[in-house]
Amino acid sequence: MGQAVLSIDDGAGALQVVRNDITNWSLAEPRGVQDVTGVDKSAIERLLLLADASFEPSFVFNDTATTGIHQVLKTVSSTSTVRTVSFDISGQTLSMEMIATDYNLTRAQSGELTGTAPFVLATGVVPTWS
């Protein structure tokens, strides 16, 4: 796989490339389902419901760079900013309006300072790859 370009809006709404600080990430795009199985069926019958998305980067704390991950996420706890989260992976792109629910930092006994920041879909627009 080619390099991924990951970008997140900072507290001022300016999209910042943060891929240098991210060590790994997870992305989920689930759909809700409703069980509509009648008593006349011998197997489960379902309908697809609303789309959703979540994104959680794991990162190395970086407060020195102007666009380091800490500079981008440090206002998560004090603002209610909807942030654009953008992926470009091997020419496939996905951009979503999301909210960060937490900004978590962990200091290991060895001195490493790392973090995570879970994001969830914010605006009701279905995430679509192009």
DALINSUL-V817728 format. One line per field, one symbol per residue. ss: DSSP state (@ for helix, = for strand, . for the rest). burial: # if it has 24 or more other C-alpha atoms within 12 Angstrom, else .. Layout:
ss: ???
burial: ???
This chain:
ss: ...======.....===....=======..=====..........======..=======........@@@@@.........=======..=========...====.....=========.........
burial: ....#######...#####.##....#........................###########....##########....#######......########.##.........#########....#...
